[in-house]
Amino acid sequence: MTDLPTLKAMTRSGELHLGSFVVEFATPGIGHIARAAGCEFLIVDMEHSGFGFETIKAAVRFVEAAGLRVIVRVPSKAYDHVARAADTGADGVMLPMVGTAKEARAVVDSLKYTPVGHRGVALGIAHDRYAAGPTLEKLAAANERTCFFAQIETQDGVDNADKIAATDGVDCLWVGHFDLSCSLGVPGEFQSRIFLDAIGTVAAACRKHKKALGRLVPDVATGIEYQARGFTMLAYAGDVWLLTAALRQGIEGLRQGSDKVVPIKGKRERKR
């Protein structure tokens, strides 16, 4: 199995990297299933899933075992959510509703060890694979490895996208398209000029400051469109929606096909 680049390298490469969301099935095989499908990373969601940290810690191990990179989306910008997600060994932490550079800087402070931030130190645990080593080297390695994905989901986030992207420690601006459309007053209108202008503003900020740009895409056509808009980190749907779509397609196909069924009669037995 070919080793994938680190998440940090993905965000810096300027090349396309593809993954998916886990919002329901944080099962032992999920990492290997995603890897077999061609994913490079998975986002394990705490914001909308109901997952707690016990589940997250296990899920991070499952994804890690498959050689994929794992991002944990936490439910808030609270210190304990950010630091604990990092402590589980996540390669990246995604934060919802980042609206200002001040908020982004506060997240960096929770995510990074001294001298970059003020995250509480715990070494020889999950995030450093329970290994021993020199303290300063370990702190520096953790700071370098752990990525921050700031979700742009509000008008404030768009207005401050340049300053957020300029913040040291921010690796990727991730557009939350549904929440952003609602904040802009055009719920679900993803082809509206207001929405697309906002996307352009965020994309320009990422280009200027050489930060990655990402979003969830519900289908291939949207993914191709957003590649053209400068998005390089794309999550193709998520476990629930993919299962639902595939199952619906099969069930509907079987029902429609039943109208064309011609009974197959068995051979008549010979009389003796």
N, C-alpha and C positions, 0 to 999 in steps of 0.2 A: 504494500500500500504506500503510494507516494506521499511524502509529507507535504502538507499544505503550508503556505506562508503563515506567519503569525498574524493575528488580527491587526496589530499595529502596522505591519507591512502592507496588509490589504488596504488600510485606510490611506496609506501614503503612496500607493503604486500608481494611482490614476487609471488603473485598469478595472474592468468589470469583475465583480465578485458576487456570487449568488448564494442565497440561503432560503430559509423559511421560518415561520413562527410556530412555536409550540404553546398552545393555550389550553390543551385538554389532556393529551396523551404523553405525560412525562414518564414513559415506561422504559424498562431496561434496554429494549431494542431500538429506541427512537433514533439514537445517534447513528447506528449502523444502517438503519433504513434510509435515513436522510443522506448518508454518505454514498450508499449504493445508488441512490437517485441522482447523485452528482452535486449535492450541496457542499458548500465550503464552510458555512456557518449556520448556526441556529440561534434564534432569539427565544429565550424561555420567558414567558410573560407572567408577571405577578400583578400587573395593574388590573387586568380584567378576568383572570383565570381563577382566582381564589387560592392559588398555590401559596403555601407557607414556606419558611426557610428550610424546614426538614425536607420537603419535596424538592426545593431548589438545589440543596446540597447534593442530593442523590442524582438529580437530572444533570447537573454539571458534570458529575463523574461519568454518567452514561454517554454524554456527548463527547467528553474528553477521551473516553475509551475508544471511540470511533475515529479519533484524530481530527475531529472538526473543531472549529473555534466557537466559543459560546458567549453570548451576550445575555445578560439578565436585565429585563426591564422591571424596575422597581415601581411601587405604587405612588411614591412621593419623593420629595427632595430632602426628607428628614435624614439626619446624620446616620441613625441606626440602620435605615434601609440601604443607604449607599455603602457604608463601610461593611455591613454584614454580607451584602452581595459580593463585594470584593473578597471578603474573607473565605467565601465558599470556593473560590478559585476561578470565578468568571473572568474571561479575557477582557470583557467590556461590560460596562454598566450603562443602561439607557434610562434617561430621566424624562418624564412627561412634562409638558407645559413650561419649557424654559423660555422666559420672556425677556430677560435682560442679561447683560454681561455680569452684573453683580450676582445674580442668581447662579450663573454658570461658574463664577469664581468660587462661590460658596460650595458648590458641588465638588469642584476640584479640591478644595480644602478638606472635604470629607473623604475623598477617594484616594488621595495621595499621602504618602508618609513624608515626614520631615526630610529635607528642608523645603519641599514643595508645598506640603499641606500639613494637616494636623490629625490625620487618621490615627486612631489608637493602635499601637504596635502589638501584634501577636505573630510570632514566628514559629516555624516548625508545625504549622497546621495545614489546612487544606490548600490554601492559596500558594504555598511554596512546596507543596507535595510532601509535607511532613519531614523535610530534610534539614539537616544542620548546615551552618555556614556562618561566615563573618557578618556581623550585623549590618554594617554600612553597605556592604555589597548586596545584601538581601533587600534592604530598603530601596536602594537605587534600582535594582532589577525589577522589583514590584512596581515602582513608579514608571519605569519605561514600558513595562508589559501591559499594564491595565489601561484600557481605553475608555473614553467618555463620549457617549452618543447623546447629544442634546436634541430633544424633540422640539421642532418648531411647529406649534399647533395653534397659535393665536396671532392676532394682529400685532400685538406687542413684539412677539418673536420675529415677525417679518420686519417690523420697523427697526428692530435692534439686531438684525441678522449679521450685519457687518461687524458690530462690536462683539457679538457672541462668537463669531468665527475667528475673530482676532485674539480671543482669550487663550492664553497658554494652558494646555491641558485638555482643550476640546479637540477631539479627533474627527468627529463627523457631525454634521447637522442632518437630522433625520426628520423628514416632513411627516407629520401625522395628518393625512389628507382629509379625513372626515372632520376631525375637530377643527382643523384650519378653515375648512369651507364654512363651518358653522360660525366661527369667530368672525369671518369676513362677511357674514350675512347672506351667503349663497349656499345653504346646506345641500351637499351632494351634487352641486353644479360644477363638476370638475373641468368643464370646457368653457366656463365663463371667463370673460376677460379679466375680471377682478381676481379670480383664483390664479389664472395663468400668469398674470403680472406679479403676483406674490411669489409664485414659484420662480420666476425670473430673478426677482430680487434676492431670494435665498441662494439660487445658483450662482449669481454674480459674486456674492459674499464668499462662497466656498472657493470659487476660482481665484479671487483676489488673495485669499489667505492660504491657499493650497490645502484646504480641508476637504475630506470626503463628503459626499452628499448621498443620502439614501432615503428609501421609502419602501413600504409594502406595496406590491402590485397584485391586483386580483386576477390578471390574465396576461398572456404573452403579448398581446397588442399594446397594452398599457406599459409593459416593461420595455418594449422596443421604443415606444414614444419617449419614455423618460430617460432612456439611454441617450437619445438625441438631445435631451435637455441638460445633459451633463451629470446624470445620476450614475454612480459607479457601484453602490452597495444596494442591491435589490433583494428583498425578501419576497419570494413567490408564494403568496397566499399563506395558509397555515393548516395545521393538522385537521381541525374540525371542518373547515370549508372544503378542503381537498377530499376528505372522506365523503362528505355529504354530496359533493358534485359527482364523484365517481359512482357512488351507490345509487344516486338518483338516475344517472344515465343508464346504468344497468337495469334497474327496476323498470324504468319507463320503456326501455328497449324490449324487455321481456314481455311487458304488457301489450305493447304495440304489435310485437311479433306474434302474439297469440291469435290474432285475427287471421293470420296466414297459415296457421298450422293445419296440416292435412294428416289425420291419424294414420299411423303406420300399422297395418294389420300383420299379424304373425302368420307363418306358414300353416296351412291346414294339415293336420295329422293324417297320415295314410291309414286307411282301414286295413285291419288284418284279417 
